[in-house]
Amino acid sequence: MEDTELINLWKAYDKKLDENLVLNRKNAEDITKMKVQSLLNAMKPLKIFTLLAGLLWVGLGGTIISNLFIHAYSNMSKFFLFSAAIQLILTAIALWIYLYQLILIHQIDSSEPIVATQEKLARLKSSTLWAARLLFLQLPVWTTFYWSESGFKNGNSVPIFFQIAVSLAFTFLAIWLFRNIHYKNRDKKWFRLLFEGNEWTPVIRSIGLLNEIEAYRLEAKPDKPLTSPAE
């Protein structure tokens, strides 16, 4: 009789322990999801401002450049026109990425499964890197828009050589950044210097928080079921 009571007490304790573990894990997941939601919501104001400012820039600049292409192409510096056009096109593509990111952030719900949130965060991380790659591709055109045909025909060779050297250096830098901006380089100093801030840090912190929950889930699963003294 005593053995039976002891077994029953052990099973009751075992059941209570399992319930507490499930409850603690659920509470931890809920709190983590709320933190993730808060981190991502903090990104919205900057992204909205950047999107609106970018739309104004592309809209106004696109109107001016298109009119110059149509009505004053023969009288304008081709360096200026094509440099401005490339800059506006790359900015417009980046703005689409920003809009996509805002939609992703809006779709993340604290009540959805962690796997679904992780998938959206992965897309948010990837799109952030792509936006940076595209924006850095603008570097060379910021060094060529002030060039002129007459300057190359009638100018001194020294400043012309200097201008070409600067443009080539910025072109090399833009290509290097485009090729090397990858998540695998996140721990390098130059990467951290470029990506510290509200554009990147909340995403990485959110991913880290969800990874901690996944690790906690694995630790909470015992390799073997608890056994009673009689087994």
C-alpha positions as protocol buffer text, in pm:
chain_id: "A"
residue {
  index: 1
  type: MET
  ca { x: 0 y: 0 z: 0 }
}
residue {
  index: 2
  type: GLU
  ca { x: 280 y: 234 z: 86 }
}
residue {
  index: 3
  type: ASP
  ca { x: 452 y: 155 z: -244 }
}
residue {
  index: 4
  type: THR
  ca { x: 131 y: 237 z: -432 }
}
residue {
  index: 5
  type: GLU
  ca { x: 94 y: 571 z: -253 }
}
residue {
  index: 6
  type: LEU
  ca { x: 457 y: 655 z: -320 }
}
residue {
  index: 7
  type: ILE
  ca { x: 414 y: 578 z: -690 }
}
residue {
  index: 8
  type: ASN
  ca { x: 98 y: 792 z: -705 }
}
residue {
  index: 9
  type: LEU
  ca { x: 276 y: 1080 z: -531 }
}
residue {
  index: 10
  type: TRP
  ca { x: 566 y: 1051 z: -773 }
}
residue {
  index: 11
  type: LYS
  ca { x: 335 y: 1053 z: -1075 }
}
residue {
  index: 12
  type: ALA
  ca { x: 145 y: 1353 z: -937 }
}
residue {
  index: 13
  type: TYR
  ca { x: 474 y: 1538 z: -886 }
}
residue {
  index: 14
  type: ASP
  ca { x: 587 y: 1436 z: -1233 }
}
residue {
  index: 15
  type: LYS
  ca { x: 265 y: 1568 z: -1385 }
}
residue {
  index: 16
  type: LYS
  ca { x: 288 y: 1893 z: -1190 }
}
residue {
  index: 17
  type: LEU
  ca { x: 650 y: 1939 z: -1301 }
}
residue {
  index: 18
  type: ASP
  ca { x: 557 y: 1887 z: -1666 }
}
residue {
  index: 19
  type: GLU
  ca { x: 271 y: 2137 z: -1635 }
}
residue {
  index: 20
  type: ASN
  ca { x: 504 y: 2395 z: -1480 }
}
residue {
  index: 21
  type: LEU
  ca { x: 761 y: 2342 z: -1755 }
}
residue {
  index: 22
  type: VAL
  ca { x: 496 y: 2388 z: -2025 }
}
residue {
  index: 23
  type: LEU
  ca { x: 361 y: 2699 z: -1851 }
}
residue {
  index: 24
  type: ASN
  ca { x: 707 y: 2851 z: -1808 }
}
residue {
  index: 25
  type: ARG
  ca { x: 793 y: 2782 z: -2168 }
}
residue {
  index: 26
  type: LYS
  ca { x: 465 y: 2936 z: -2286 }
}
residue {
  index: 27
  type: ASN
  ca { x: 521 y: 3246 z: -2071 }
}
residue {
  index: 28
  type: ALA
  ca { x: 878 y: 3278 z: -2198 }
}
residue {
  index: 29
  type: GLU
  ca { x: 758 y: 3252 z: -2559 }
}
residue {
  index: 30
  type: ASP
  ca { x: 486 y: 3512 z: -2506 }
}
residue {
  index: 31
  type: ILE
  ca { x: 725 y: 3756 z: -2342 }
}
residue {
  index: 32
  type: THR
  ca { x: 983 y: 3702 z: -2616 }
}
residue {
  index: 33
  type: LYS
  ca { x: 725 y: 3760 z: -2889 }
}
residue {
  index: 34
  type: MET
  ca { x: 621 y: 4085 z: -2721 }
}
residue {
  index: 35
  type: LYS
  ca { x: 986 y: 4197 z: -2710 }
}
residue {
  index: 36
  type: VAL
  ca { x: 1029 y: 4111 z: -3078 }
}
residue {
  index: 37
  type: GLN
  ca { x: 712 y: 4303 z: -3165 }
}
residue {
  index: 38
  type: SER
  ca { x: 839 y: 4604 z: -2970 }
}
residue {
  index: 39
  type: LEU
  ca { x: 1180 y: 4594 z: -3139 }
}
residue {
  index: 40
  type: LEU
  ca { x: 1029 y: 4577 z: -3487 }
}
residue {
  index: 41
  type: ASN
  ca { x: 772 y: 4848 z: -3417 }
}
residue {
  index: 42
  type: ALA
  ca { x: 1061 y: 5077 z: -3319 }
}
residue {
  index: 43
  type: MET
  ca { x: 1189 y: 5042 z: -3678 }
}
residue {
  index: 44
  type: LYS
  ca { x: 870 y: 5172 z: -3836 }
}
residue {
  index: 45
  type: PRO
  ca { x: 909 y: 5551 z: -3786 }
}
residue {
  index: 46
  type: LEU
  ca { x: 1253 y: 5566 z: -3952 }
}
residue {
  index: 47
  type: LYS
  ca { x: 1145 y: 5341 z: -4239 }
}
residue {
  index: 48
  type: ILE
  ca { x: 828 y: 5544 z: -4297 }
}
residue {
  index: 49
  type: PHE
  ca { x: 1024 y: 5870 z: -4293 }
}
residue {
  index: 50
  type: THR
  ca { x: 1286 y: 5726 z: -4531 }
}
residue {
  index: 51
  type: LEU
  ca { x: 1015 y: 5595 z: -4763 }
}
residue {
  index: 52
  type: LEU
  ca { x: 829 y: 5929 z: -4776 }
}
residue {
  index: 53
  type: ALA
  ca { x: 1147 y: 6133 z: -4819 }
}
residue {
  index: 54
  type: GLY
  ca { x: 1268 y: 5891 z: -5087 }
}
residue {
  index: 55
  type: LEU
  ca { x: 939 y: 5907 z: -5275 }
}
residue {
  index: 56
  type: LEU
  ca { x: 957 y: 6286 z: -5273 }
}
residue {
  index: 57
  type: TRP
  ca { x: 1317 y: 6275 z: -5396 }
}
residue {
  index: 58
  type: VAL
  ca { x: 1251 y: 6021 z: -5670 }
}
residue {
  index: 59
  type: GLY
  ca { x: 925 y: 6185 z: -5776 }
}
residue {
  index: 60
  type: LEU
  ca { x: 1071 y: 6534 z: -5801 }
}
residue {
  index: 61
  type: GLY
  ca { x: 1405 y: 6423 z: -5939 }
}
residue {
  index: 62
  type: GLY
  ca { x: 1246 y: 6181 z: -6184 }
}
residue {
  index: 63
  type: THR
  ca { x: 1019 y: 6453 z: -6320 }
}
residue {
  index: 64
  type: ILE
  ca { x: 1310 y: 6693 z: -6371 }
}
residue {
  index: 65
  type: ILE
  ca { x: 1542 y: 6438 z: -6528 }
}
residue {
  index: 66
  type: SER
  ca { x: 1275 y: 6297 z: -6760 }
}
residue {
  index: 67
  type: ASN
  ca { x: 1192 y: 6648 z: -6882 }
}
residue {
  index: 68
  type: LEU
  ca { x: 1561 y: 6720 z: -6941 }
}
residue {
  index: 69
  type: PHE
  ca { x: 1595 y: 6396 z: -7140 }
}
residue {
  index: 70
  type: ILE
  ca { x: 1295 y: 6491 z: -7353 }
}
residue {
  index: 71
  type: HIS
  ca { x: 1339 y: 6865 z: -7399 }
}
residue {
  index: 72
  type: ALA
  ca { x: 1706 y: 6948 z: -7337 }
}
residue {
  index: 73
  type: TYR
  ca { x: 1903 y: 6633 z: -7405 }
}
residue {
  index: 74
  type: SER
  ca { x: 2130 y: 6789 z: -7669 }
}
residue {
  index: 75
  type: ASN
  ca { x: 2218 y: 7085 z: -7446 }
}
residue {
  index: 76
  type: MET
  ca { x: 2276 y: 6899 z: -7119 }
}
residue {
  index: 77
  type: SER
  ca { x: 2581 y: 6720 z: -6989 }
}
residue {
  index: 78
  type: LYS
  ca { x: 2535 y: 6351 z: -7057 }
}
residue {
  index: 79
  type: PHE
  ca { x: 2739 y: 6273 z: -6746 }
}
residue {
  index: 80
  type: PHE
  ca { x: 2490 y: 6461 z: -6531 }
}
residue {
  index: 81
  type: LEU
  ca { x: 2182 y: 6312 z: -6696 }
}
residue {
  index: 82
  type: PHE
  ca { x: 2293 y: 5949 z: -6681 }
}
residue {
  index: 83
  type: SER
  ca { x: 2446 y: 5980 z: -6334 }
}
residue {
  index: 84
  type: ALA
  ca { x: 2123 y: 6128 z: -6200 }
}
residue {
  index: 85
  type: ALA
  ca { x: 1912 y: 5868 z: -6379 }
}
residue {
  index: 86
  type: ILE
  ca { x: 2115 y: 5578 z: -6234 }
}
residue {
  index: 87
  type: GLN
  ca { x: 2094 y: 5728 z: -5885 }
}
residue {
  index: 88
  type: LEU
  ca { x: 1717 y: 5771 z: -5908 }
}
residue {
  index: 89
  type: ILE
  ca { x: 1662 y: 5419 z: -6044 }
}
residue {
  index: 90
  type: LEU
  ca { x: 1866 y: 5257 z: -5765 }
}
residue {
  index: 91
  type: THR
  ca { x: 1689 y: 5471 z: -5505 }
}
residue {
  index: 92
  type: ALA
  ca { x: 1348 y: 5373 z: -5646 }
}
residue {
  index: 93
  type: ILE
  ca { x: 1438 y: 5002 z: -5621 }
}
residue {
  index: 94
  type: ALA
  ca { x: 1554 y: 5052 z: -5261 }
}
residue {
  index: 95
  type: LEU
  ca { x: 1224 y: 5225 z: -5180 }
}
residue {
  index: 96
  type: TRP
  ca { x: 1033 y: 4921 z: -5301 }
}
residue {
  index: 97
  type: ILE
  ca { x: 1241 y: 4714 z: -5061 }
}
residue {
  index: 98
  type: TYR
  ca { x: 1155 y: 4955 z: -4778 }
}
residue {
  index: 99
  type: LEU
  ca { x: 786 y: 4923 z: -4860 }
}
residue {
  index: 100
  type: TYR
  ca { x: 821 y: 4545 z: -4863 }
}
residue {
  index: 101
  type: GLN
  ca { x: 989 y: 4559 z: -4522 }
}
residue {
  index: 102
  type: LEU
  ca { x: 710 y: 4772 z: -4374 }
}
residue {
  index: 103
  type: ILE
  ca { x: 457 y: 4517 z: -4499 }
}
residue {
  index: 104
  type: LEU
  ca { x: 663 y: 4235 z: -4344 }
}
residue {
  index: 105
  type: ILE
  ca { x: 683 y: 4415 z: -4008 }
}
residue {
  index: 106
  type: HIS
  ca { x: 308 y: 4479 z: -4016 }
}
residue {
  index: 107
  type: GLN
  ca { x: 242 y: 4111 z: -4087 }
}
residue {
  index: 108
  type: ILE
  ca { x: 445 y: 3985 z: -3791 }
}
residue {
  index: 109
  type: ASP
  ca { x: 197 y: 3887 z: -3521 }
}
residue {
  index: 110
  type: SER
  ca { x: 287 y: 3788 z: -3166 }
}
residue {
  index: 111
  type: SER
  ca { x: 17 y: 3519 z: -3178 }
}
residue {
  index: 112
  type: GLU
  ca { x: 164 y: 3336 z: -3477 }
}
residue {
  index: 113
  type: PRO
  ca { x: 401 y: 3040 z: -3441 }
}
residue {
  index: 114
  type: ILE
  ca { x: 767 y: 3117 z: -3382 }
}
residue {
  index: 115
  type: VAL
  ca { x: 865 y: 2945 z: -3708 }
}
residue {
  index: 116
  type: ALA
  ca { x: 647 y: 3188 z: -3907 }
}
residue {
  index: 117
  type: THR
  ca { x: 803 y: 3486 z: -3730 }
}
residue {
  index: 118
  type: GLN
  ca { x: 1152 y: 3349 z: -3789 }
}
residue {
  index: 119
  type: GLU
  ca { x: 1078 y: 3314 z: -4160 }
}
residue {
  index: 120
  type: LYS
  ca { x: 962 y: 3678 z: -4184 }
}
residue {
  index: 121
  type: LEU
  ca { x: 1266 y: 3795 z: -3987 }
}
residue {
  index: 122
  type: ALA
  ca { x: 1493 y: 3606 z: -4227 }
}
residue {
  index: 123
  type: ARG
  ca { x: 1331 y: 3789 z: -4520 }
}
residue {
  index: 124
  type: LEU
  ca { x: 1361 y: 4118 z: -4333 }
}
residue {
  index: 125
  type: LYS
  ca { x: 1731 y: 4053 z: -4272 }
}
residue {
  index: 126
  type: SER
  ca { x: 1795 y: 3955 z: -4634 }
}
residue {
  index: 127
  type: SER
  ca { x: 1607 y: 4255 z: -4777 }
}
residue {
  index: 128
  type: THR
  ca { x: 1798 y: 4493 z: -4546 }
}
residue {
  index: 129
  type: LEU
  ca { x: 2125 y: 4365 z: -4688 }
}
residue {
  index: 130
  type: TRP
  ca { x: 1996 y: 4397 z: -5044 }
}
residue {
  index: 131
  type: ALA
  ca { x: 1882 y: 4756 z: -4986 }
}
residue {
  index: 132
  type: ALA
  ca { x: 2228 y: 4843 z: -4856 }
}
residue {
  index: 133
  type: ARG
  ca { x: 2397 y: 4677 z: -5156 }
}
residue {
  index: 134
  type: LEU
  ca { x: 2184 y: 4877 z: -5401 }
}
residue {
  index: 135
  type: LEU
  ca { x: 2234 y: 5207 z: -5223 }
}
residue {
  index: 136
  type: PHE
  ca { x: 2612 y: 5161 z: -5211 }
}
residue {
  index: 137
  type: LEU
  ca { x: 2610 y: 5102 z: -5588 }
}
residue {
  index: 138
  type: GLN
  ca { x: 2526 y: 5474 z: -5616 }
}
residue {
  index: 139
  type: LEU
  ca { x: 2872 y: 5575 z: -5495 }
}
residue {
  index: 140
  type: PRO
  ca { x: 3036 y: 5612 z: -5840 }
}
residue {
  index: 141
  type: VAL
  ca { x: 2763 y: 5835 z: -5986 }
}
residue {
  index: 142
  type: TRP
  ca { x: 2809 y: 6087 z: -5705 }
}
residue {
  index: 143
  type: THR
  ca { x: 3159 y: 6142 z: -5848 }
}
residue {
  index: 144
  type: THR
  ca { x: 3059 y: 6170 z: -6216 }
}
residue {
  index: 145
  type: PHE
  ca { x: 2748 y: 6391 z: -6227 }
}
residue {
  index: 146
  type: TYR
  ca { x: 2957 y: 6712 z: -6237 }
}
residue {
  index: 147
  type: TRP
  ca { x: 3174 y: 6595 z: -6528 }
}
residue {
  index: 148
  type: SER
  ca { x: 3139 y: 6771 z: -6861 }
}
residue {
  index: 149
  type: GLU
  ca { x: 3242 y: 6700 z: -7217 }
}
residue {
  index: 150
  type: SER
  ca { x: 3414 y: 7036 z: -7248 }
}
residue {
  index: 151
  type: GLY
  ca { x: 3616 y: 6970 z: -6934 }
}
residue {
  index: 152
  type: PHE
  ca { x: 3763 y: 6657 z: -7090 }
}
residue {
  index: 153
  type: LYS
  ca { x: 3830 y: 6831 z: -7422 }
}
residue {
  index: 154
  type: ASN
  ca { x: 3979 y: 7154 z: -7295 }
}
residue {
  index: 155
  type: GLY
  ca { x: 4073 y: 7087 z: -6934 }
}
residue {
  index: 156
  type: ASN
  ca { x: 4407 y: 7026 z: -6767 }
}
residue {
  index: 157
  type: SER
  ca { x: 4518 y: 6664 z: -6760 }
}
residue {
  index: 158
  type: VAL
  ca { x: 4601 y: 6667 z: -6387 }
}
residue {
  index: 159
  type: PRO
  ca { x: 4248 y: 6740 z: -6254 }
}
residue {
  index: 160
  type: ILE
  ca { x: 4103 y: 6506 z: -6518 }
}
residue {
  index: 161
  type: PHE
  ca { x: 4332 y: 6226 z: -6400 }
}
residue {
  index: 162
  type: PHE
  ca { x: 4237 y: 6302 z: -6039 }
}
residue {
  index: 163
  type: GLN
  ca { x: 3862 y: 6290 z: -6121 }
}
residue {
  index: 164
  type: ILE
  ca { x: 3898 y: 5958 z: -6302 }
}
residue {
  index: 165
  type: ALA
  ca { x: 4104 y: 5814 z: -6014 }
}
residue {
  index: 166
  type: VAL
  ca { x: 3840 y: 5917 z: -5758 }
}
residue {
  index: 167
  type: SER
  ca { x: 3559 y: 5769 z: -5969 }
}
residue {
  index: 168
  type: LEU
  ca { x: 3748 y: 5442 z: -6016 }
}
residue {
  index: 169
  type: ALA
  ca { x: 3815 y: 5422 z: -5641 }
}
residue {
  index: 170
  type: PHE
  ca { x: 3447 y: 5475 z: -5562 }
}
residue {
  index: 171
  type: THR
  ca { x: 3351 y: 5222 z: -5829 }
}
residue {
  index: 172
  type: PHE
  ca { x: 3584 y: 4963 z: -5677 }
}
residue {
  index: 173
  type: LEU
  ca { x: 3446 y: 5037 z: -5329 }
}
residue {
  index: 174
  type: ALA
  ca { x: 3086 y: 5006 z: -5450 }
}
residue {
  index: 175
  type: ILE
  ca { x: 3154 y: 4672 z: -5620 }
}
residue {
  index: 176
  type: TRP
  ca { x: 3348 y: 4543 z: -5318 }
}
residue {
  index: 177
  type: LEU
  ca { x: 3064 y: 4634 z: -5079 }
}
residue {
  index: 178
  type: PHE
  ca { x: 2804 y: 4485 z: -5313 }
}
residue {
  index: 179
  type: ARG
  ca { x: 2996 y: 4156 z: -5318 }
}
residue {
  index: 180
  type: ASN
  ca { x: 3085 y: 4147 z: -4947 }
}
residue {
  index: 181
  type: ILE
  ca { x: 2774 y: 4269 z: -4770 }
}
residue {
  index: 182
  type: HIS
  ca { x: 2661 y: 3928 z: -4646 }
}
residue {
  index: 183
  type: TYR
  ca { x: 2534 y: 3801 z: -4315 }
}
residue {
  index: 184
  type: LYS
  ca { x: 2841 y: 3581 z: -4280 }
}
residue {
  index: 185
  type: ASN
  ca { x: 3052 y: 3898 z: -4243 }
}
residue {
  index: 186
  type: ARG
  ca { x: 2836 y: 4041 z: -3963 }
}
residue {
  index: 187
  type: ASP
  ca { x: 3112 y: 4011 z: -3702 }
}
residue {
  index: 188
  type: LYS
  ca { x: 3370 y: 4207 z: -3901 }
}
residue {
  index: 189
  type: LYS
  ca { x: 3448 y: 4562 z: -3790 }
}
residue {
  index: 190
  type: TRP
  ca { x: 3358 y: 4731 z: -4120 }
}
residue {
  index: 191
  type: PHE
  ca { x: 3023 y: 4549 z: -4128 }
}
residue {
  index: 192
  type: ARG
  ca { x: 2937 y: 4650 z: -3771 }
}
residue {
  index: 193
  type: LEU
  ca { x: 3038 y: 5008 z: -3850 }
}
residue {
  index: 194
  type: LEU
  ca { x: 2801 y: 5020 z: -4147 }
}
residue {
  index: 195
  type: PHE
  ca { x: 2506 y: 4836 z: -3992 }
}
residue {
  index: 196
  type: GLU
  ca { x: 2489 y: 4952 z: -3631 }
}
residue {
  index: 197
  type: GLY
  ca { x: 2157 y: 5129 z: -3576 }
}
residue {
  index: 198
  type: ASN
  ca { x: 1780 y: 5103 z: -3608 }
}
residue {
  index: 199
  type: GLU
  ca { x: 1802 y: 4960 z: -3961 }
}
residue {
  index: 200
  type: TRP
  ca { x: 1979 y: 4646 z: -3851 }
}
residue {
  index: 201
  type: THR
  ca { x: 2015 y: 4599 z: -3474 }
}
residue {
  index: 202
  type: PRO
  ca { x: 1644 y: 4532 z: -3396 }
}
residue {
  index: 203
  type: VAL
  ca { x: 1631 y: 4259 z: -3660 }
}
residue {
  index: 204
  type: ILE
  ca { x: 1940 y: 4082 z: -3525 }
}
residue {
  index: 205
  type: ARG
  ca { x: 1823 y: 4114 z: -3164 }
}
residue {
  index: 206
  type: SER
  ca { x: 1484 y: 3971 z: -3261 }
}
residue {
  index: 207
  type: ILE
  ca { x: 1645 y: 3676 z: -3438 }
}
residue {
  index: 208
  type: GLY
  ca { x: 1864 y: 3616 z: -3132 }
}
residue {
  index: 209
  type: LEU
  ca { x: 1565 y: 3621 z: -2897 }
}
residue {
  index: 210
  type: LEU
  ca { x: 1375 y: 3366 z: -3104 }
}
residue {
  index: 211
  type: ASN
  ca { x: 1683 y: 3146 z: -3129 }
}
residue {
  index: 212
  type: GLU
  ca { x: 1705 y: 3150 z: -2749 }
}
residue {
  index: 213
  type: ILE
  ca { x: 1345 y: 3029 z: -2731 }
}
residue {
  index: 214
  type: GLU
  ca { x: 1423 y: 2748 z: -2974 }
}
residue {
  index: 215
  type: ALA
  ca { x: 1722 y: 2648 z: -2763 }
}
residue {
  index: 216
  type: TYR
  ca { x: 1507 y: 2657 z: -2449 }
}
residue {
  index: 217
  type: ARG
  ca { x: 1253 y: 2432 z: -2618 }
}
residue {
  index: 218
  type: LEU
  ca { x: 1521 y: 2173 z: -2696 }
}
residue {
  index: 219
  type: GLU
  ca { x: 1656 y: 2187 z: -2342 }
}
residue {
  index: 220
  type: ALA
  ca { x: 1305 y: 2150 z: -2200 }
}
residue {
  index: 221
  type: LYS
  ca { x: 1258 y: 1818 z: -2381 }
}
residue {
  index: 222
  type: PRO
  ca { x: 1415 y: 1541 z: -2171 }
}
residue {
  index: 223
  type: ASP
  ca { x: 1605 y: 1273 z: -2352 }
}
residue {
  index: 224
  type: LYS
  ca { x: 1422 y: 1012 z: -2147 }
}
residue {
  index: 225
  type: PRO
  ca { x: 1085 y: 1027 z: -1976 }
}
residue {
  index: 226
  type: LEU
  ca { x: 1085 y: 1058 z: -1599 }
}
residue {
  index: 227
  type: THR
  ca { x: 1037 y: 720 z: -1433 }
}
residue {
  index: 228
  type: SER
  ca { x: 867 y: 631 z: -1113 }
}
residue {
  index: 229
  type: PRO
  ca { x: 1056 y: 453 z: -829 }
}
residue {
  index: 230
  type: ALA
  ca { x: 884 y: 128 z: -915 }
}
residue {
  index: 231
  type: GLU
  ca { x: 1023 y: 120 z: -1271 }
}
